[in-house]
């Protein structure tokens, strides 16, 4: 793995003026939008593409997540897309020609009750059937993998074991975004910042263009990748979806010596913790229960996740909080994404990833690009069509996906 630091992002891509029309307009310049642009060019030779971002590239959820990458989901449909993504992560640095600091340090998902043990063993066995590396480990094995975890019996929720995926890991989110952006720009794709979509021009069942803060732009195809603001865009088109937007908070500590060798997640006490490359602890918990678009959250969420972290990791009791932040996640009733067609013939939708969007970045970019290029969903995303909420063919990953991640 290369250790050379990336160039400053200002020198990685052009800042062009928008053209009058494009074959494909991608709305949303985060990880999913940039990855989709890259794979449209690389896999399908489609380069007359614009990526529109209302702020700066990757300044939304891509810059506001905890960078966890794993594929140990319960259902076949979820496991397929996330495992596809993980395999792409394993070769992404070479593909992009750019350091992303991908570190496969493994993830422990702790179980604290008899029901969690049963659910966790079930998930590990389902993962094995799907060819995903997963195993059930005892509390003693948890301690061997991560010596700083408290496995004593005198805490609220004693650790009764965990599922373990050794290939899981973390990556540097900014570098991932910059790598995708650089490759898309090299292919001739226009990355247009400070360009907010304010409406659409419609002709029957087709969208002919997007109205933006930088003028109207014609579009052969429109691909939505706007995460928590997706429902706002769809409302402009008169399309309703079962999406709810919530703040999701996370935080980092001061810099510490390397003490945490893996990723630990706990649903019962509701916290997840990893240690970043520089040494800060990266911690998160669940979404705030209210709907909103503010990139902030309630203090009691942070207070509870800190109590949970200290319970599981007594060694962190005197660590200082450095900063906290929030992203805006789009959540569906079955905790699975919505990808594919909309009621408009040439408008495609990629949304509803909730707390799992970062780990899916290369996988959904690959599959969404295929969907756009061929006009039909890639097999990995076909189960996540919008009409499943009418047919009842849900992919319910509540609980199986564990703590917000």
C-alpha positions as CSV (number, residue, x, y, z in Angstrom):
1,X,0.0,0.0,0.0
2,X,1.3,3.4,-0.9
3,X,1.9,5.8,2.0
4,X,2.3,9.0,-0.1
5,X,-0.2,11.7,1.1
6,X,-2.7,12.8,-1.4
7,X,-2.5,16.1,-3.2
8,X,-4.6,19.0,-1.9
9,X,-8.1,18.5,-3.4
10,X,-8.1,21.9,-5.1
11,X,-5.6,20.4,-7.6
12,X,-7.3,17.1,-8.2
13,X,-10.2,18.1,-10.5
14,X,-11.4,21.0,-12.6
15,X,-14.2,23.3,-11.5
16,X,-16.0,23.7,-14.9
17,X,-19.0,25.8,-15.8
18,X,-22.0,23.7,-16.5
19,X,-22.8,22.8,-20.1
20,X,-26.3,23.3,-21.5
21,X,-27.0,19.5,-21.6
22,X,-25.6,16.2,-20.6
23,X,-26.4,12.6,-21.3
24,X,-26.5,11.9,-17.5
25,X,-27.0,14.3,-14.7
26,X,-26.1,12.9,-11.2
27,X,-27.7,14.9,-8.4
28,X,-25.5,14.6,-5.3
29,X,-21.7,14.9,-5.2
30,X,-21.1,12.6,-2.3
31,X,-19.5,9.1,-2.3
32,X,-22.3,7.4,-4.2
33,X,-22.6,10.1,-6.8
34,X,-18.8,10.2,-7.4
35,X,-18.5,6.4,-7.5
36,X,-21.4,6.2,-10.0
37,X,-19.7,8.8,-12.2
38,X,-16.4,6.8,-12.1
39,X,-18.0,3.5,-13.0
40,X,-20.1,5.1,-15.7
41,X,-16.9,6.1,-17.4
42,X,-14.8,3.0,-16.5
43,X,-17.3,0.3,-17.1
44,X,-19.7,1.8,-19.7
45,X,-17.7,4.5,-21.5
46,X,-20.3,7.1,-20.6
47,X,-18.5,10.4,-20.0
48,X,-20.9,13.2,-21.0
49,X,-21.9,13.3,-17.4
50,X,-22.4,16.1,-14.8
51,X,-22.3,15.6,-11.0
52,X,-24.2,18.4,-9.3
53,X,-23.4,19.2,-5.7
54,X,-25.2,22.0,-3.8
55,X,-22.2,22.6,-1.5
56,X,-18.7,21.2,-1.9
57,X,-17.9,17.7,-3.1
58,X,-18.3,15.0,-0.4
59,X,-19.2,17.7,2.2
60,X,-22.4,15.9,3.3
61,X,-22.6,12.4,4.8
62,X,-19.4,11.3,3.1
63,X,-17.5,13.7,5.4
64,X,-19.8,13.0,8.4
65,X,-19.6,9.2,8.9
66,X,-17.5,6.8,10.9
67,X,-16.0,5.0,7.9
68,X,-16.9,1.4,9.0
69,X,-16.9,-1.2,6.2
70,X,-18.4,-4.7,6.5
71,X,-20.7,-7.1,4.7
72,X,-22.0,-9.4,7.4
73,X,-25.7,-8.7,6.8
74,X,-28.4,-11.3,7.4
75,X,-30.5,-11.5,4.3
76,X,-29.2,-12.8,0.9
77,X,-30.1,-9.6,-0.9
78,X,-28.2,-7.4,1.6
79,X,-25.2,-9.7,1.9
80,X,-24.9,-9.7,-1.9
81,X,-24.6,-6.0,-2.4
82,X,-22.4,-5.4,0.6
83,X,-20.1,-8.3,-0.2
84,X,-19.7,-7.0,-3.7
85,X,-18.8,-3.7,-2.3
86,X,-16.3,-5.1,0.1
87,X,-14.6,-7.0,-2.7
88,X,-14.3,-3.7,-4.6
89,X,-12.9,-2.0,-1.4
90,X,-10.1,-4.6,-1.4
91,X,-8.9,-3.5,-4.8
92,X,-10.0,0.1,-4.7
93,X,-6.7,1.8,-4.0
94,X,-5.2,0.1,-7.1
95,X,-8.3,1.0,-9.2
96,X,-8.2,4.7,-8.2
97,X,-4.4,5.0,-8.1
98,X,-4.9,6.8,-4.9
99,X,-4.3,6.1,-1.2
100,X,-7.5,5.5,0.7
101,X,-6.0,4.0,3.9
102,X,-8.2,0.9,3.8
103,X,-7.4,-1.1,6.9
104,X,-9.0,-4.6,7.3
105,X,-8.9,-4.8,11.1
106,X,-12.1,-6.8,11.5
107,X,-15.4,-6.1,13.3
108,X,-16.8,-7.6,16.5
109,X,-20.6,-7.3,16.9
110,X,-21.2,-8.0,20.6
111,X,-24.1,-10.0,22.0
112,X,-25.3,-9.3,25.6
113,X,-28.5,-11.4,25.9
114,X,-29.6,-14.9,25.1
115,X,-31.8,-13.5,22.3
116,X,-28.9,-11.6,20.8
117,X,-26.8,-14.7,21.0
118,X,-29.4,-16.7,19.0
119,X,-29.7,-13.9,16.5
120,X,-26.0,-13.5,16.1
121,X,-25.3,-17.2,15.6
122,X,-28.1,-17.2,13.0
123,X,-26.5,-14.3,11.2
124,X,-23.0,-15.8,11.2
125,X,-24.3,-19.1,9.8
126,X,-26.3,-17.1,7.1
127,X,-23.1,-15.2,6.2
128,X,-21.2,-18.5,5.8
129,X,-23.9,-19.8,3.4
130,X,-23.3,-16.6,1.3
131,X,-19.6,-17.1,1.3
132,X,-18.9,-14.2,3.7
133,X,-16.2,-14.6,6.4
134,X,-18.0,-14.7,9.7
135,X,-17.8,-16.7,12.9
136,X,-19.2,-16.8,16.4
137,X,-16.6,-16.2,19.1
138,X,-16.8,-16.6,22.9
139,X,-16.2,-13.8,25.4
140,X,-12.7,-15.2,25.9
141,X,-12.1,-15.0,22.2
142,X,-13.5,-11.5,22.1
143,X,-10.8,-10.6,24.7
144,X,-8.1,-12.2,22.6
145,X,-9.1,-10.2,19.5
146,X,-9.6,-6.9,21.4
147,X,-7.9,-7.0,24.9
148,X,-9.4,-3.7,26.1
149,X,-13.1,-5.0,26.0
150,X,-14.6,-5.5,29.4
151,X,-16.0,-9.0,29.5
152,X,-16.5,-9.2,33.3
153,X,-19.9,-10.3,34.8
154,X,-20.4,-7.2,37.0
155,X,-21.6,-4.8,34.3
156,X,-25.1,-4.0,33.1
157,X,-24.9,-6.2,30.0
158,X,-22.1,-8.8,30.2
159,X,-20.6,-9.8,26.9
160,X,-21.9,-13.3,26.0
161,X,-20.0,-13.5,22.8
162,X,-19.8,-11.8,19.4
163,X,-19.9,-12.3,15.7
164,X,-16.6,-11.6,14.0
165,X,-15.8,-10.6,10.4
166,X,-12.0,-10.4,9.9
167,X,-12.2,-8.7,6.5
168,X,-14.2,-5.7,7.8
169,X,-12.3,-2.5,8.3
170,X,-12.1,1.3,7.9
171,X,-10.9,3.7,5.2
172,X,-10.2,7.4,5.1
173,X,-13.5,8.9,3.8
174,X,-12.0,12.1,2.3
175,X,-9.4,10.2,0.4
176,X,-12.0,7.8,-1.0
177,X,-14.1,10.8,-2.3
178,X,-11.1,12.6,-3.7
179,X,-9.9,9.4,-5.5
180,X,-13.3,8.9,-7.2
181,X,-13.5,12.5,-8.0
182,X,-10.1,12.6,-9.6
183,X,-10.7,9.6,-11.8
184,X,-14.1,10.9,-12.9
185,X,-12.6,14.3,-13.8
186,X,-9.8,12.6,-15.7
187,X,-12.5,10.8,-17.8
188,X,-14.0,14.2,-18.8
189,X,-16.9,14.2,-16.4
190,X,-17.9,17.6,-15.0
191,X,-18.0,17.9,-11.2
192,X,-20.0,21.1,-10.6
193,X,-20.0,22.4,-7.0
194,X,-22.2,25.2,-5.5
195,X,-25.0,24.0,-7.8
196,X,-28.2,23.4,-6.0
197,X,-31.1,21.7,-7.8
198,X,-34.2,23.8,-7.4
199,X,-36.6,22.0,-9.7
200,X,-37.1,19.9,-12.8
201,X,-38.4,20.4,-16.3
202,X,-40.9,17.7,-17.2
203,X,-42.4,16.5,-20.5
204,X,-45.0,13.8,-19.9
205,X,-43.3,10.9,-18.2
206,X,-39.8,12.2,-18.9
207,X,-37.7,14.7,-17.1
208,X,-35.9,16.9,-19.7
209,X,-33.7,18.8,-17.4
210,X,-32.9,20.2,-14.0
211,X,-33.2,23.7,-12.8
212,X,-30.3,24.8,-10.6
213,X,-28.8,27.8,-8.9
214,X,-26.4,28.0,-11.8
215,X,-29.0,27.9,-14.5
216,X,-31.1,25.2,-16.3
217,X,-29.3,22.0,-17.5
218,X,-30.7,19.6,-20.0
219,X,-30.5,15.9,-19.1
220,X,-31.0,12.7,-21.0
221,X,-31.1,10.8,-17.7
222,X,-31.3,12.0,-14.2
223,X,-29.8,9.9,-11.3
224,X,-30.6,11.0,-7.8
225,X,-27.9,10.4,-5.1
226,X,-28.9,13.0,-2.5
227,X,-29.1,10.8,0.7
228,X,-31.1,12.6,3.4
229,X,-32.4,15.3,1.0
230,X,-33.7,12.7,-1.5
231,X,-37.3,13.2,-0.4
232,X,-37.0,17.0,-0.9
233,X,-36.0,16.4,-4.6
234,X,-38.7,13.8,-5.2
235,X,-41.3,16.1,-3.8
236,X,-40.4,18.5,-6.6
237,X,-41.4,15.7,-9.0
238,X,-44.6,14.8,-7.1
239,X,-43.1,11.4,-6.1
240,X,-43.7,10.1,-2.6
241,X,-41.4,7.5,-1.0
242,X,-41.4,6.0,2.5
243,X,-38.2,7.9,3.4
244,X,-37.6,9.6,6.7
245,X,-34.5,11.8,7.3
246,X,-32.9,11.8,10.8
247,X,-29.7,13.3,12.2
248,X,-27.0,10.7,13.0
249,X,-24.3,11.8,15.4
250,X,-20.7,10.7,15.8
251,X,-17.6,12.0,17.6
252,X,-13.9,11.7,18.0
253,X,-11.6,11.8,21.0
254,X,-8.2,13.4,21.4
255,X,-5.3,11.6,19.8
256,X,-4.3,8.5,21.7
257,X,-1.6,5.8,21.4
258,X,-2.7,2.7,19.4
259,X,-4.8,0.7,21.9
260,X,-7.8,-0.5,19.9
261,X,-6.9,-3.1,17.2
262,X,-10.4,-3.7,15.7
263,X,-13.9,-2.3,15.5
264,X,-16.4,-3.1,18.3
265,X,-20.1,-2.7,17.9
266,X,-22.8,-3.2,20.6
267,X,-26.5,-3.0,20.0
268,X,-27.6,-3.5,23.6
269,X,-25.5,-0.6,25.1
270,X,-25.6,1.1,21.7
271,X,-22.2,2.3,20.7
272,X,-19.6,1.4,18.2
273,X,-15.9,2.3,18.5
274,X,-12.8,2.2,16.3
275,X,-9.5,4.0,16.3
276,X,-8.5,6.1,13.4
277,X,-5.1,6.1,11.7
278,X,-3.9,9.2,13.5
279,X,-5.0,7.8,16.9
280,X,-8.4,9.4,17.7
281,X,-11.2,7.2,18.8
282,X,-14.2,7.3,16.4
283,X,-17.5,6.6,18.1
284,X,-21.1,6.6,17.2
285,X,-24.5,5.3,18.3
286,X,-28.1,5.5,17.0
287,X,-30.0,8.1,15.1
288,X,-31.9,10.9,16.8
289,X,-35.5,9.9,16.9
290,X,-36.9,13.2,15.4
291,X,-37.0,14.0,11.7
292,X,-34.8,16.9,10.5
293,X,-32.2,18.2,8.2
294,X,-29.9,20.0,10.7
295,X,-26.3,18.6,10.9
296,X,-26.5,18.4,14.6
297,X,-28.2,16.3,17.2
298,X,-29.4,16.0,20.8
299,X,-26.9,16.0,23.7
300,X,-28.5,13.1,25.4
301,X,-27.5,10.8,22.5
302,X,-23.9,11.7,23.0
303,X,-24.2,11.3,26.7
304,X,-25.6,7.8,26.4
305,X,-23.0,6.6,23.9
306,X,-20.2,7.9,26.1
307,X,-21.6,6.0,29.0
308,X,-21.8,2.9,26.9
309,X,-18.3,3.3,25.6
310,X,-16.8,3.6,29.1
311,X,-18.8,0.6,30.2
312,X,-17.3,-1.6,27.5
313,X,-13.9,0.1,27.5
314,X,-12.9,1.3,31.0
315,X,-9.5,2.3,29.7
316,X,-11.2,5.2,27.9
317,X,-12.7,6.7,31.1
318,X,-10.3,9.7,31.1
319,X,-10.2,10.3,27.3
320,X,-11.4,13.7,26.2
321,X,-14.0,14.5,23.5
322,X,-12.4,16.5,20.7
323,X,-15.4,17.2,18.4
324,X,-18.8,15.9,17.4
325,X,-20.9,16.2,14.3
326,X,-24.0,14.8,12.6
327,X,-25.0,13.6,9.1
328,X,-28.5,13.4,7.7
329,X,-29.5,9.8,7.0
330,X,-32.5,8.6,4.9
331,X,-34.2,5.7,6.6
332,X,-36.8,3.3,5.1
333,X,-39.3,1.1,6.9
334,X,-37.3,-2.1,6.3
335,X,-33.8,-0.6,6.9
336,X,-32.8,-1.4,3.4
337,X,-32.1,1.0,0.4
338,X,-34.3,2.0,-2.5
339,X,-32.5,1.7,-5.9
340,X,-33.9,1.7,-9.4
341,X,-36.7,3.2,-11.4
342,X,-39.1,6.0,-10.5
343,X,-42.5,6.8,-12.1
344,X,-40.5,8.9,-14.6
345,X,-39.0,6.9,-17.4
346,X,-35.5,8.5,-17.3
347,X,-35.1,9.2,-13.6
348,X,-33.4,6.7,-11.3
349,X,-33.3,6.6,-7.6
350,X,-30.5,5.7,-5.1
351,X,-31.6,6.3,-1.5
352,X,-32.5,4.9,1.8
353,X,-29.1,3.6,2.9
354,X,-29.7,5.0,6.3
355,X,-26.5,4.4,8.4
356,X,-24.9,2.0,5.9
357,X,-24.1,4.3,3.0
358,X,-20.3,4.6,3.3
359,X,-19.6,0.9,3.3
360,X,-21.7,0.5,0.1
361,X,-19.9,3.3,-1.8
362,X,-18.0,1.3,-4.5
363,X,-20.6,-1.4,-4.7
364,X,-23.6,0.9,-5.3
365,X,-21.5,3.1,-7.6
366,X,-20.8,0.0,-9.8
367,X,-24.4,-1.3,-9.7
368,X,-26.1,2.2,-10.1
369,X,-23.9,2.9,-13.1
370,X,-25.0,-0.4,-14.6
371,X,-28.6,0.4,-13.9
372,X,-28.3,3.8,-15.6
373,X,-26.3,2.6,-18.6
374,X,-28.7,-0.4,-19.3
375,X,-31.9,1.1,-18.1
376,X,-32.6,-1.9,-16.0
377,X,-31.5,-2.6,-12.4
378,X,-28.3,-4.5,-11.8
379,X,-29.1,-8.0,-10.2
380,X,-27.6,-6.9,-6.9
381,X,-29.9,-4.0,-6.5
382,X,-33.1,-5.4,-8.2
383,X,-34.5,-6.6,-4.8
384,X,-34.4,-3.0,-3.6
385,X,-37.0,-1.5,-6.0
386,X,-39.4,1.2,-4.8
387,X,-42.4,-1.0,-5.5
388,X,-41.5,-3.5,-2.8
389,X,-43.4,-1.3,-0.4
390,X,-46.5,-2.0,-2.4
391,X,-45.9,-5.7,-3.1
392,X,-44.7,-6.5,0.5
393,X,-41.4,-8.0,-0.7
394,X,-39.4,-6.2,2.0
395,X,-35.8,-6.9,3.0
396,X,-36.0,-6.3,6.7
397,X,-32.6,-5.7,8.1
398,X,-33.7,-4.2,11.5
399,X,-31.7,-5.7,14.3
400,X,-29.8,-8.0,11.9
401,X,-27.8,-4.9,10.8
402,X,-27.1,-4.1,14.4
403,X,-26.3,-0.8,15.9
404,X,-26.2,2.2,13.6
405,X,-22.9,1.9,11.7
